[in-house]
Amino acid sequence: MSKVTFPIKYFEDNLIFHVGGSVSAYYEIQTYNYDFRSLDDQLSLHSNLEAFYWNINLPTHLLMVPDYASLEDYKIAMKNRLSSRLLEVGEQHIEASLNHLRGRELYQHRFFIGVELKDTSPKGNFWREIQYAWRDFKRYLHDQSGTDAPEILEEEIHAYQVQEEMIQSRMNGYLRVRRVDSSDMEWLIRRGFYRGISETPRRHQWRPKTIPVEVGQKNAIRPTRDILNLTEGKFDDSSGRRLIVEQFVNGRSRKGHMAFLTISHIPDKAPFPGIEWLYNLQRLSFPVEATLRTETLGYRKALKQVMNKKKELKAEDEHATESGEDTSFHILNSKQEALELENNLRTDKFPLLISSIVLCVSASTSDELDLRIQLVKDLYADMLIQIEIPYGDQWRGFNEFIPGSKRLITDYIHHMDPTAVAASMVGATRQLGDGYGSFIGMSQNLPVFFQHDRGPKDERLSTTASAAFIGSLGAGKSLGANLFTYQALLNGARVLIFDPKDERGHWPDHLPELKPYTNIVTLRASLEDRGKLDPLMGAKNTSELTSAGETAKKILQFLARASDGTYEAIAIGKAVDHVIQNENASMTAVLLHLIEVVKDLPAKRKDSLEEIIDVLSYLATSGQGQLLFGDGSQEAIDLSKPLTILQVEDLQLPDESQTDFGRMGIAILMAISDFSRRFSNQSSDEFKMVLFDESWRLAKVREGRAVLEELVRTGRSKNSAIYLVSQNAKDMLGEEIRSNLGCRFVFRCRDQKEAEAACQILGIEATEMNVDRIRNLPTGICLMSDLEKRVNELEIRVVEKRLFQAFDTRPGQSKSNKGREEHTIVAP
């Protein structure tokens, strides 16, 4: 094994002091979504990276590394969110989710970049160097000889911190970065020693120790080199193309296998988009690490090197001619490439980046490592990129991934322009979801977790938790919405479901744990259900009664066709105001008060008001109108239970062009909206969720859209959310609704126009490719836009058989599945 000096002398926050005397500042690049973005967006992201590499003019060290999470971490996080009332079944659901994920590597890619700072010592000025050497001759000898100076002056640290602030300010003009902290730095150093073995153990608030000293009457620190404690492990590189590390973990010895690969060739004229040579590694089902080092060669120096190279090639060509031999293809091709590069340099005056790329593939067994190496080679072969496994350089490759190290493998150097380096698309991620929460499915090879109430609680986001589920019949949208609703109940949410097709009334029978906590309310045109939607009967305090009074006025005016400002509308308003002052207020009481009022009216007013009373009296005692007119003796709908399901049978809603048909349906909708508002406004710290199935019924009329807009707009402040389930994407295109949705789930939409509207909801361009993808999504797979507006495919996974049987909304499935062993389940 070749001898390599550990490169880090000391680190403080994001500054690394190298053994050789140089200093680097490290940052984490904030990830961004790349898939499903428009061509203009992708080119813009590429331009930002290109501008960074064009202007940085300092050596850089890029790291793409996986951050693993253990199943135990997910288990603890999930259990901490469970409600005590559903604790037992919640734990069973968590265990089923973890069993489904067992054997998978759970990780997310993180991106770090180090920038080597300019030396702050007095080099370059003769008199300052003399003065420096006179003050501290020993440190001067260390610096000039290249050996390690044992102390670091505090004034040097301060000077580097000032320079680092300027570097970060420059970087944020091109990339979104944050300074790494001591915890990040410790993990970045230590993580490589546990590849293929286990999650990297972390120490709480660990920092390298130092001893305060004085150097030439100046305050300084002397690192104790306890940083070497982060480098434990026994290594074996005897095979030449593999590296094995052995660690003692959890009481037993374990081995990790890794291989370090280099990119030996990248096509000069590869198309972009299409050649994202680092980002495409995320298509693999296992994590691949990468390190990219660059040094800037200015335009003039680059041009000089190219011209010298041309002279060399010309001399070789002339020598071949003099020898009577044909010029080789290699020389001719190199001459053409040099000429093109010279022309481009003279035209665009860009710098060249002296670059080297090292990849790391790791596994727990040698056979698995071989398979993964071949998959990486196959992936890059499709992009015409050549991969090598350098013999005897595996230990050097390992050390290249340590922050603060230098380029150690020097046989695979590339002179790349900033455009080619930026094509790596570093920072782009396929990550989806919230990181932690309930397991909802897989995005290709990555698990997706969902926190139902994260939107309003996350200080960084401070957005709504509302969501939309859109897709054709049988595409899987109801299954997904039902799964999320059940998981929200497990986590302590209170849920109200508007269920016009009676697809959830069987839940208490199929899911016995919900039975004590569920209230199923049938809303039929019958005497038994009379008054259940009377807005005045459910109000419990002055504030609710006032709001209910306004709803009652709107409903009565709408049914009576009494326009605002007319005498009839004023009479209705006065009657409602009078009734809500008394106990047992109800819509029937308002009607009775109007009958009393009309007795004392002059004939001129009596006729018109009597006509209104006749209409309202008829509606109050027939059909669905009975739902709106209670007499005070009925019980209001109970909202005390965690789950309330409203089943409205035969709710007929008109199109906006229809002025008379379906007025009762709209009036009932007004009452339902008041009920939903009252549910969302409950003064409770518990998260509240209203699910509107078949929400297209509401969205097709003005009054329904007003309901949805109000609920989705006020959800964040009320710690509540609205879930909209609809077949029609076009129904969700109202700006008030769309801009206040947190997550969007688009399932298969067969219609061309619907697919284009779905693209708009997701926030992606309605390209032919995106539209075709939405139109041909398999059942149970959707495109998800999460709270960070990242868009990618999500395959909904229902990991418990009984849940799938309860949530399956195909005709006849909810009853026939009960007690059966044969089943179809989304989770394979």
C-alpha positions in Angstrom: 0.0 0.0 0.0 1.5 3.3 -1.1 2.2 5.8 1.7 -0.1 8.8 1.7 0.1 11.5 4.4 -3.3 12.3 6.1 -4.0 15.7 4.5 -5.8 17.6 7.3 -3.9 19.4 10.1 -6.9 21.1 11.6 -10.4 22.3 10.7 -12.5 25.0 12.2 -16.2 25.2 11.0 -15.9 25.1 7.2 -12.1 25.9 7.0 -9.7 23.1 6.5 -6.0 23.7 7.2 -3.9 21.4 5.1 -0.7 19.7 6.2 1.0 21.4 3.2 0.0 24.9 4.5 -2.9 25.7 2.2 -6.4 26.4 3.4 -9.8 25.4 1.8 -13.3 26.5 2.6 -16.1 23.8 2.1 -19.7 24.4 1.4 -22.8 22.2 0.8 -24.6 22.8 -2.5 -28.3 23.0 -2.0 -30.0 20.4 -4.3 -32.5 21.2 -7.0 -34.9 19.4 -9.2 -33.9 18.6 -12.8 -36.2 16.1 -14.2 -39.4 17.3 -16.0 -38.0 20.9 -16.2 -38.3 22.8 -19.4 -35.3 23.0 -21.8 -34.9 26.7 -21.0 -34.8 25.8 -17.2 -32.2 23.1 -17.8 -30.1 25.4 -19.9 -30.4 28.1 -17.2 -29.2 25.7 -14.5 -26.3 24.6 -16.7 -25.4 28.3 -17.4 -25.2 29.0 -13.6 -22.7 26.1 -13.2 -20.8 27.2 -16.2 -20.5 30.8 -14.9 -19.3 29.5 -11.6 -16.4 27.5 -13.1 -15.7 30.3 -15.5 -15.2 32.9 -12.8 -14.0 31.1 -9.7 -10.3 31.1 -10.7 -9.4 28.9 -7.7 -8.7 25.2 -7.3 -12.0 23.4 -6.4 -12.9 20.0 -5.0 -16.4 18.7 -5.6 -17.8 15.7 -3.7 -21.0 13.8 -4.5 -21.7 11.5 -1.6 -24.6 9.5 -0.2 -25.9 10.2 3.3 -27.3 6.9 4.6 -30.2 6.6 7.1 -30.9 3.5 9.1 -34.3 1.8 9.4 -34.1 2.4 13.1 -33.9 6.2 12.6 -37.0 6.0 10.4 -38.8 3.8 13.0 -38.1 6.2 15.8 -39.2 9.2 13.8 -42.4 7.5 12.7 -43.3 6.2 16.2 -42.8 9.7 17.7 -45.6 11.0 15.4 -48.2 8.3 16.3 -51.4 9.1 18.0 -52.0 7.4 21.3 -55.5 6.3 20.3 -54.2 4.3 17.3 -50.8 3.4 18.8 -51.0 -0.4 18.3 -52.1 -0.4 14.7 -49.8 2.5 14.0 -46.8 0.4 15.2 -48.0 -2.5 13.0 -48.2 -0.2 10.0 -44.7 1.1 10.7 -43.4 -2.4 11.0 -45.0 -3.4 7.7 -43.4 -0.3 6.0 -39.9 -1.2 7.4 -40.2 -4.8 6.4 -41.0 -3.6 2.9 -37.8 -1.5 2.9 -35.6 -4.0 4.6 -32.6 -4.9 2.5 -32.6 -1.6 0.6 -30.0 1.1 1.0 -31.8 4.2 2.3 -29.8 7.3 1.3 -30.0 10.7 -0.3 -27.2 12.3 -2.3 -25.5 15.4 -0.9 -23.1 17.7 -2.7 -20.1 19.5 -1.3 -17.6 21.8 -2.8 -14.3 23.0 -1.5 -12.5 26.1 -2.7 -8.8 26.6 -2.0 -8.2 30.0 -0.6 -5.4 32.4 -1.5 -2.4 32.3 0.8 -2.5 35.0 3.4 1.2 34.8 4.3 3.5 37.7 3.1 4.9 35.9 0.1 5.6 38.0 -3.0 6.9 41.1 -1.2 10.6 40.9 -0.4 10.6 43.4 2.5 7.5 41.8 4.1 9.1 38.4 3.8 12.3 39.7 5.5 10.2 41.2 8.2 8.2 38.0 8.6 11.3 35.9 8.8 12.9 38.2 11.3 9.9 38.0 13.6 9.5 34.2 13.5 12.4 32.5 11.8 11.3 29.0 12.7 7.9 29.4 11.1 9.6 31.0 8.1 11.8 27.9 7.6 8.8 25.6 7.9 6.9 27.6 5.3 9.8 27.7 2.8 10.8 24.1 3.2 7.2 22.9 2.7 7.2 21.1 6.1 4.3 21.5 8.4 4.2 24.5 10.6 2.9 23.3 14.0 1.0 26.5 15.0 -1.7 28.5 13.4 -1.8 32.2 14.2 -5.2 33.6 15.1 -4.7 36.5 12.8 -4.2 34.0 10.0 -7.5 32.3 10.8 -9.2 35.7 10.9 -7.7 36.6 7.5 -9.0 33.4 6.0 -12.4 33.9 7.5 -12.6 37.3 5.8 -11.6 35.8 2.5 -14.0 32.9 3.0 -16.9 35.4 3.4 -16.1 37.0 0.1 -15.8 33.6 -1.6 -19.2 32.5 -0.3 -20.8 35.8 -1.5 -19.4 35.1 -5.0 -20.5 31.5 -5.0 -24.1 32.4 -4.1 -24.3 34.4 -7.2 -24.1 31.2 -9.2 -25.1 28.4 -6.7 -27.1 28.1 -3.5 -24.6 27.0 -0.9 -24.3 26.9 2.9 -21.2 26.7 5.0 -20.6 23.2 6.4 -20.3 23.0 10.1 -18.0 20.9 12.3 -20.5 18.0 12.4 -20.6 17.9 8.6 -16.8 18.0 8.4 -16.3 15.2 10.9 -18.8 13.1 8.9 -17.2 13.9 5.6 -13.8 12.7 6.9 -15.0 9.6 8.7 -17.6 8.3 6.4 -15.2 6.7 3.9 -13.8 4.4 6.5 -17.3 2.7 6.8 -18.1 2.2 3.2 -19.9 -1.0 2.6 -20.1 -1.7 6.3 -22.6 0.4 8.2 -23.9 3.9 8.7 -21.1 6.2 9.8 -21.1 6.6 13.6 -21.2 10.3 14.6 -19.9 12.1 17.7 -22.0 14.8 19.3 -20.5 18.3 18.8 -17.0 16.9 18.2 -14.2 19.3 17.2 -10.4 18.8 17.0 -8.6 19.8 20.1 -6.0 22.6 20.1 -3.6 24.1 22.6 -3.4 27.9 22.9 0.2 29.2 22.5 2.1 32.4 21.7 4.3 32.7 18.6 6.3 35.9 18.4 4.0 37.6 20.9 1.0 36.7 18.8 -1.8 34.4 19.9 -1.9 31.1 18.1 -3.3 27.5 18.4 -1.4 24.3 18.1 -3.5 21.3 16.8 -3.1 18.2 18.8 -3.6 15.9 15.8 -6.4 14.1 17.5 -8.2 14.4 14.2 -6.4 11.1 13.3 -8.9 9.4 15.6 -11.4 9.7 12.7 -9.3 7.5 10.5 -9.8 4.1 12.1 -9.9 0.9 10.1 -7.7 -1.9 8.7 -7.1 -1.7 4.9 -6.1 -4.2 2.3 -5.4 -3.2 -1.3 -3.4 -6.4 -2.3 -5.7 -7.2 -5.2 -4.6 -4.0 -7.0 -8.1 -3.0 -8.2 -10.1 -3.3 -5.0 -9.8 -1.9 -1.5 -11.1 -3.7 1.6 -11.7 -2.0 4.9 -12.3 -3.9 8.1 -14.1 -2.4 11.1 -15.2 -3.7 14.5 -19.0 -2.8 14.6 -21.6 -3.9 17.1 -19.3 -6.5 18.7 -18.1 -8.2 15.5 -15.6 -7.7 12.7 -17.1 -6.6 9.4 -15.6 -5.9 6.0 -16.5 -3.3 3.3 -15.5 -3.6 -0.3 -14.8 -0.6 -2.5 -13.3 0.2 -5.9 -12.2 3.6 -7.2 -12.8 4.2 -10.9 -11.5 7.0 -13.1 -13.1 8.6 -16.1 -10.5 8.4 -18.8 -12.5 9.9 -21.7 -15.5 12.2 -22.0 -16.8 13.1 -25.5 -15.9 16.7 -26.5 -19.1 17.3 -28.4 -21.6 15.5 -26.4 -25.2 16.9 -26.6 -26.7 18.8 -23.7 -29.2 18.1 -22.3 -28.4 14.3 -22.4 -24.8 14.0 -21.2 -25.3 14.9 -17.5 -22.4 12.7 -16.5 -22.7 13.0 -12.7 -26.4 13.4 -12.4 -27.1 10.2 -14.5 -25.3 8.1 -11.9 -28.5 8.6 -9.8 -30.4 6.4 -12.3 -28.6 3.4 -10.7 -30.3 1.4 -7.9 -27.3 1.9 -5.6 -25.3 5.0 -4.7 -22.1 6.0 -6.5 -19.8 8.6 -5.1 -17.8 11.0 -7.1 -15.0 13.6 -6.6 -14.1 16.2 -9.2 -11.0 18.4 -8.9 -10.4 21.4 -11.1 -7.6 24.0 -11.4 -8.2 27.0 -13.6 -5.9 27.6 -16.5 -6.4 31.2 -17.7 -7.3 32.0 -21.3 -3.8 33.3 -22.2 -2.0 30.3 -20.7 -4.5 27.9 -22.2 -4.0 29.5 -25.6 -0.2 29.3 -25.3 -0.4 25.6 -24.3 -2.7 24.8 -27.3 -0.3 26.6 -29.7 2.7 24.7 -28.2 0.7 21.5 -28.7 0.1 22.4 -32.3 3.8 22.9 -32.8 4.5 19.4 -31.4 1.9 17.8 -33.6 3.2 19.6 -36.7 6.7 18.4 -35.9 5.5 14.8 -35.6 3.6 15.2 -38.9 6.8 16.5 -40.6 8.9 13.8 -39.1 6.5 11.1 -40.5 6.6 12.7 -43.9 10.4 12.8 -43.9 10.4 9.1 -43.0 8.2 8.3 -45.9 5.3 7.2 -43.6 1.7 8.2 -43.6 0.6 10.5 -40.9 -1.3 8.5 -38.2 -5.0 9.1 -37.7 -4.3 10.0 -34.1 -2.0 12.9 -35.2 -4.5 14.2 -37.8 -7.4 14.0 -35.4 -5.4 15.8 -32.6 -4.3 18.5 -35.1 -8.0 19.1 -36.0 -9.1 19.2 -32.3 -6.2 21.6 -31.4 -7.2 23.9 -34.3 -10.9 23.9 -33.2 -9.9 24.6 -29.6 -7.6 27.4 -30.6 -10.4 29.0 -32.7 -12.8 28.6 -29.8 -10.4 30.1 -27.3 -9.7 33.1 -29.5 -13.4 33.6 -30.0 -14.8 33.1 -26.5 -11.7 33.6 -24.4 -12.8 31.0 -21.9 -10.4 29.4 -19.4 -9.6 25.7 -19.4 -10.1 23.6 -16.3 -7.5 21.0 -15.5 -9.8 18.3 -14.2 -9.8 14.8 -12.8 -12.7 12.6 -11.9 -12.7 9.7 -9.5 -15.8 7.5 -8.8 -16.2 5.2 -5.9 -18.4 2.1 -5.9 -18.9 0.2 -2.6 -20.7 -3.0 -1.4 -20.8 -5.4 1.5 -19.5 -8.3 -0.7 -17.0 -8.8 -3.4 -19.6 -10.2 -5.8 -22.0 -7.4 -5.3 -19.1 -4.9 -5.9 -18.3 -6.6 -9.2 -21.9 -6.4 -10.3 -22.1 -2.7 -9.4 -18.9 -1.8 -11.2 -20.2 -3.5 -14.4 -23.5 -1.5 -14.1 -21.5 1.8 -13.8 -19.5 0.8 -16.9 -22.6 -0.1 -18.9 -24.3 3.2 -17.9 -21.3 5.3 -19.1 -20.8 3.1 -22.2 -24.2 4.3 -23.4 -22.9 7.9 -23.1 -19.6 7.0 -24.8 -17.6 7.7 -21.6 -14.7 5.5 -20.8 -14.1 4.1 -17.3 -10.8 2.7 -15.9 -10.0 1.0 -12.6 -6.4 2.1 -12.1 -4.2 -0.7 -10.8 -2.3 0.1 -7.6 -4.0 3.4 -7.1 -6.9 2.3 -5.0 -5.5 3.7 -1.7 -4.8 7.0 -3.5 -8.4 7.0 -4.8 -9.6 6.5 -1.2 -7.7 9.5 0.0 -8.9 11.8 -2.9 -12.4 11.7 -1.2 -11.1 13.1 2.0 -11.8 16.9 2.2 -8.5 18.9 2.0 -6.6 16.2 0.1 -4.8 16.9 -3.2 -5.0 15.2 -6.5 -3.3 11.9 -6.1 -4.2 10.0 -9.3 -2.5 12.0 -12.0 -2.7 9.7 -15.0 -6.3 10.7 -16.1 -6.2 14.5 -16.4 -8.7 16.3 -18.7 -8.5 19.8 -20.1 -12.1 20.7 -20.1 -13.9 24.0 -20.8 -16.4 25.2 -18.2 -19.3 24.1 -20.4 -18.2 20.5 -20.3 -17.6 20.5 -16.5 -21.0 22.2 -15.9 -22.6 19.4 -17.9 -22.1 17.1 -14.9 -25.2 18.9 -13.4 -23.8 18.7 -9.9 -26.5 19.4 -7.3 -29.3 18.0 -9.3 -31.3 15.4 -7.4 -34.0 12.8 -7.9 -35.0 13.0 -4.3 -38.7 13.3 -3.6 -41.0 13.8 -0.6 -40.2 15.1 2.9 -37.3 12.8 4.0 -39.1 11.6 7.1 -42.8 10.8 7.8 -45.0 8.0 6.6 -43.8 5.7 3.8 -46.0 6.2 0.8 -44.1 4.6 -2.1 -41.0 4.5 -4.3 -39.6 7.0 -6.7 -37.6 4.7 -9.0 -35.0 3.3 -6.5 -35.6 5.8 -3.7 -38.2 5.5 -1.0 -40.6 8.4 -0.5 -41.8 9.6 2.9 -44.6 12.1 3.5 -45.4 14.4 6.4 -49.0 15.5 6.2 -48.5 18.6 8.3 -45.0 19.7 7.3 -46.0 22.6 5.1 -47.3 25.0 7.8 -44.9 23.8 10.5 -41.7 24.0 8.5 -40.3 27.5 9.1 -38.2 27.3 6.0 -41.3 26.6 3.8 -44.2 28.1 5.7 -46.7 26.8 3.1 -50.0 25.0 2.9 -50.4 21.3 3.5 -53.3 21.0 1.0 -52.9 18.6 -1.9 -54.6 17.5 -5.1 -55.0 14.0 -6.5 -55.9 14.0 -10.2 -56.4 11.3 -12.8 -58.8 9.2 -14.8 -61.1 6.5 -13.4 -59.1 3.5 -12.2 -55.7 5.3 -12.3 -55.1 5.0 -8.5 -55.9 8.5 -7.2 -58.5 7.4 -4.7 -56.2 4.6 -3.4 -53.4 7.2 -2.9 -55.7 9.7 -1.2 -57.2 7.0 1.1 -53.7 5.8 2.1 -52.6 9.3 3.0 -55.8 9.9 5.0 -55.3 6.7 7.0 -51.7 7.6 7.8 -52.8 11.1 8.8 -55.3 9.5 11.3 -52.5 7.3 12.7 -50.5 10.5 13.3 -53.3 12.2 15.2 -55.0 14.2 12.6 -58.8 14.9 12.6 -60.3 14.1 9.2 -63.6 15.1 7.5 -64.4 13.2 4.2 -67.0 14.4 1.7 -67.9 11.0 0.2 -70.5 11.4 -2.6 -70.1 7.8 -3.9 -70.2 6.0 -0.6 -66.8 4.4 -1.1 -65.7 4.7 2.5 -68.7 3.7 4.6 -67.3 0.2 5.0 -64.1 1.4 6.6 -65.1 0.7 10.2 -65.9 -2.9 9.3 -62.8 -3.5 7.3 -60.6 -1.5 9.7 -61.9 -2.2 13.2 -59.4 0.1 14.8 -61.3 3.0 13.2 -64.8 2.0 14.5 -64.7 3.7 17.9 -63.3 6.9 16.3 -65.6 7.2 13.2 -68.9 9.0 12.7 -70.6 8.1 9.4 -73.2 10.7 8.5 -75.7 9.9 5.8 -77.3 12.8 4.1 -80.4 11.5 2.3 -83.8 13.0 1.3 -85.5 11.4 4.3 -87.2 12.4 7.5 -84.5 10.6 9.6 -81.8 12.9 8.2 -83.8 16.1 8.5 -81.9 19.1 9.7 -78.4 17.5 9.6 -77.1 20.3 7.4 -79.0 23.1 9.1 -76.2 25.7 9.5 -77.8 27.3 12.5 -78.1 24.1 14.5 -74.4 23.2 14.6 -73.1 26.6 15.9 -71.7 26.4 19.5 -70.5 29.9 20.2 -71.2 33.5 19.2 -68.5 33.5 16.5 -69.8 30.3 14.9 -73.4 31.5 15.2 -72.6 34.7 13.4 -70.8 32.8 10.6 -73.7 30.3 10.4 -76.2 33.2 10.2 -74.4 34.6 7.1 -74.5 31.1 5.5 -78.3 30.8 6.4 -79.0 34.2 4.7 -77.1 33.1 1.6 -79.0 29.8 1.4 -82.4 31.3 1.9 -81.8 34.1 -0.5 -80.5 31.7 -3.1 -83.5 29.4 -2.8 -85.9 32.3 -2.8 -84.2 34.0 -5.7 -84.0 37.2 -3.6 -81.2 39.4 -4.8 -79.0 41.4 -2.4 -80.5 44.7 -1.5 -84.1 43.8 -2.3 -86.9 44.0 0.3 -87.2 40.3 0.4 -83.5 39.8 1.0 -83.6 42.3 3.9 -86.6 40.6 5.4 -84.8 37.3 5.3 -81.7 38.8 6.9 -83.7 40.4 9.7 -85.5 37.1 10.4 -82.1 35.3 10.7 -80.7 38.0 12.9 -83.7 37.7 15.2 -83.6 33.9 15.4 -79.9 33.6 16.2 -80.5 35.7 19.4 -82.5 32.9 20.8 -81.7 29.3 21.9 -82.3 26.4 19.6 -81.9 28.5 16.5 -82.8 26.7 13.3 -83.8 27.3 9.7 -87.4 26.3 10.5 -87.4 28.9 13.2 -86.4 31.5 10.6 -89.3 30.4 8.4 -91.8 30.6 11.2 -90.6 34.1 12.1 -91.1 35.2 8.5 -94.7 33.8 8.7 -95.3 35.9 11.8 -93.8 39.0 10.3 -95.9 38.8 7.1 -99.1 39.1 9.1 -98.5 42.7 10.0 -97.2 43.8 6.6 -99.2 46.1 4.3 -100.7 44.4 1.2 -98.0 45.9 -1.0 -95.3 44.0 0.7 -97.2 40.9 1.9 -97.7 39.3 -1.6 -94.1 39.1 -2.5 -93.0 37.8 0.9 -95.8 35.3 1.0 -94.7 33.9 -2.3 -91.2 33.4 -0.9 -92.6 31.8 2.2 -94.6 29.4 0.1 -91.4 28.4 -1.9 -89.3 27.9 1.3 -92.1 26.0 3.1 -92.3 23.6 0.3 -88.6 23.0 0.0 -88.3 22.6 3.8 -90.5 19.5 3.8 -89.7 17.8 0.6 -86.7 16.0 -1.0 -83.1 17.1 0.0 -84.5 20.4 1.3 -85.3 18.6 4.6 -81.5 18.4 5.2 -81.4 22.2 5.5 -84.4 22.9 7.6 -84.1 21.5 11.2 -86.6 22.6 13.9 -84.2 22.6 16.8 -85.1 19.1 18.1 -82.6 17.3 16.0 -79.0 16.6 17.0 -76.3 18.5 15.1 -73.6 16.5 13.3 -71.1 15.3 15.9 -67.6 16.5 15.2 -66.0 15.1 18.3 -64.7 12.0 16.7 -61.4 12.0 14.8 -63.0 10.7 11.5 -66.3 12.0 10.1 -67.6 10.7 6.8 -70.3 12.7 5.0 -72.3 10.6 2.5 -74.4 12.7 0.3 -76.6 10.7 -2.0 -77.7 11.9 -5.4 -76.3 15.4 -5.1 -77.2 17.1 -8.4 -75.1 20.1 -9.3 -75.8 22.2 -12.5 -73.3 23.5 -15.0 -72.8 27.2 -14.8 -74.9 27.7 -17.9 -77.9 26.2 -16.1 -79.7 28.8 -14.1 -82.6 26.9 -12.6 -81.7 23.2 -12.5 -79.9 21.9 -9.4 -80.5 25.0 -7.1 -81.1 22.7 -4.2 -77.8 20.9 -4.8 -76.0 24.2 -4.7 -77.8 25.2 -1.5 -76.7 21.9 0.1 -73.2 22.6 -1.1 -73.3 26.0 0.7 -74.3 24.2 3.9 -71.5 21.6 3.5 -69.0 24.4 3.0 -70.1 26.0 6.2 -69.8 22.6 8.0 -66.3 22.1 6.5 -65.3 25.6 7.6 -66.6 25.0 11.1 -64.6 21.7 11.2 -61.4 23.5 10.0 -61.8 26.3 12.5 -62.0 24.1 15.5 -59.7 25.6 18.2 -57.4 22.6 18.4 -53.7 22.0 18.1 -54.5 18.8 16.2 -53.9 18.9 12.4 -57.2 18.9 10.5 -57.9 17.5 7.0 -60.9 17.8 4.8 -61.0 15.4 1.8 -63.3 16.2 -1.0 -63.8 13.2 -3.3 -65.2 13.9 -6.7 -64.2 17.6 -6.2 -64.9 18.3 -9.9 -68.6 18.3 -8.9 -67.9 21.4 -6.6 -65.4 23.1 -9.0 -67.8 23.2 -11.9 -70.1 25.8 -10.2 -69.1 29.2 -8.8 -70.3 28.5 -5.3 -68.4 25.2 -5.2 -65.1 26.9 -6.3 -65.7 29.6 -3.6 -65.8 26.8 -1.0 -62.6 25.2 -2.2 -60.8 28.5 -2.6 -61.7 29.6 1.0 -60.7 26.3 2.6 -57.4 25.9 0.6 -56.5 29.6 1.3 -57.1 29.6 5.0 -55.7 26.1 5.7 -52.2 27.2 6.7 -53.4 29.6 9.4 -55.9 27.1 10.7 -53.5 24.1 10.9 -55.6 22.3 8.4 -55.5 21.1 4.8 -57.9 20.3 2.0 -57.3 17.2 -0.2 -59.0 17.4 -3.6 -59.7 14.2 -5.5 -60.8 14.9 -9.1 -61.0 13.2 -12.5 -60.5 16.6 -14.2 -57.3 18.5 -14.1 -58.9 21.5 -15.7 -61.1 22.0 -12.6 -58.0 22.8 -10.5 -56.6 25.5 -12.8 -58.1 28.4 -10.8 -55.1 30.5 -9.6 -56.5 30.7 -6.1 -56.6 27.0 -5.8 -53.5 26.0 -7.7 -51.2 28.5 -6.0 -52.3 27.3 -2.5 -51.7 23.7 -3.1 -48.7 22.1 -1.4 -48.3 18.7 -3.0 -49.8 17.6 -6.3 -50.3 14.0 -7.4 -51.1 13.5 -11.1 -52.2 10.0 -12.2 -53.0 8.8 -15.7 -55.0 11.3 -17.7 -56.1 9.8 -21.0 -57.4 13.0 -22.6 -54.8 15.3 -24.3 -56.3 18.5 -22.9 -56.5 17.0 -19.4 -52.8 15.9 -19.6 -51.8 19.4 -20.7 -53.7 20.9 -17.8 -52.1 18.3 -15.4 -48.7 19.6 -16.6 -49.7 23.1 -15.6 -50.8 21.9 -12.1 -47.4 20.1 -11.7 -45.6 23.2 -12.8 -43.9 21.5 -15.7 -43.9 22.4 -19.4 -46.5 20.7 -21.4 -44.1 19.2 -23.9 -45.0 16.3 -26.1 -42.8 14.0 -23.9 -44.4 15.1 -20.6 -48.0 14.9 -22.0 -47.4 11.4 -23.4 -45.9 10.3 -20.1 -49.0 11.4 -18.1 -51.3 9.8 -20.6 -49.5 6.5 -20.3 -48.8 6.3 -16.6 -49.4 2.7 -15.3 -52.1 2.3 -12.6 -50.8 3.2 -9.2 -48.0 5.4 -10.5 -48.2 9.2 -10.5 -46.1 12.2 -11.0 -45.6 14.0 -7.7 -44.7 17.6 -7.1 -43.6 17.9 -3.5 -43.3 20.9 -1.2 -40.0 21.9 -2.7 -41.6 21.7 -6.2 -39.5 18.7 -7.2 -41.3 16.6 -9.8 -40.7 12.9 -10.3 -42.5 9.6 -10.6 -44.0 8.0 -7.5 -45.3 4.4 -7.3 -47.8 4.3 -4.5 -47.1 1.3 -2.2 -49.8 -0.1 0.1 -47.8 -2.4 2.3 -50.7 -4.0 4.2 -53.2 -6.4 2.5 -56.1 -5.3 4.7 -55.5 -1.6 3.8 -55.5 -2.4 0.1 -58.7 -4.3 0.5 -60.4 -1.4 2.4 -59.1 1.3 0.0 -59.7 -0.5 -3.3 -62.5 1.5 -4.9 -63.1 -0.7 -7.9 -66.8 -1.6 -8.2 -67.6 -4.5 -5.9 -64.1 -4.7 -4.5 -64.7 -3.2 -1.0 -67.2 -6.0 -0.1 -65.9 -8.9 -2.1 -62.4 -8.5 -0.8 -63.4 -8.9 2.9 -61.9 -12.1 4.3 -60.4 -13.2 1.0 -56.8 -14.3 0.6 -56.5 -13.6 -3.1 -55.7 -9.9 -3.6 -54.0 -7.4 -5.8 -51.7 -5.1 -4.1 -49.6 -2.2 -5.3 -46.6 -3.2 -3.4 -44.9 -6.1 -5.2 
